[in-house]
Amino acid sequence: MSENKFERGTNLSIFVSDRKEDIGALVFALLIALGIVLIIGR
């Protein structure tokens, strides 16, 4: 059972590690949230 059951799809990632990808996604989501707050907050 040394085979992986699932392909993680990391070949499509532009990041080297999963941790960097997660942090990048969090930063991107934060920027989107701030943009929405600033636009609706007018």
C-alpha positions in Angstrom: 0.0 0.0 0.0 2.8 2.4 -0.7 0.9 3.9 -3.7 -0.9 7.2 -3.3 -4.7 6.8 -3.6 -5.2 10.3 -4.8 -3.2 12.6 -7.1 -2.8 15.9 -5.4 -2.4 18.0 -8.5 0.6 19.9 -7.4 2.0 19.9 -11.0 -0.5 22.6 -11.8 0.6 24.8 -8.9 2.8 27.9 -9.5 4.1 27.7 -6.0 6.9 25.4 -4.8 5.3 24.3 -1.6 1.7 23.8 -0.3 2.4 26.2 2.6 3.3 29.0 0.2 0.2 28.3 -1.9 -2.0 28.4 1.2 -0.5 31.7 2.4 -0.9 33.2 -1.1 -4.5 32.1 -1.2 -5.1 33.7 2.2 -3.5 37.0 1.2 -5.5 37.0 -2.1 -8.7 36.4 -0.2 -7.9 39.1 2.3 -7.3 41.6 -0.6 -10.6 40.7 -2.1 -12.4 41.1 1.2 -10.8 44.5 1.8 -11.7 45.6 -1.7 -15.3 44.7 -1.2 -15.4 46.4 2.2 -13.9 49.6 0.7 -16.3 49.6 -2.3 -19.5 48.9 -0.3 -18.4 51.1 2.6 -18.8 54.2 0.5 
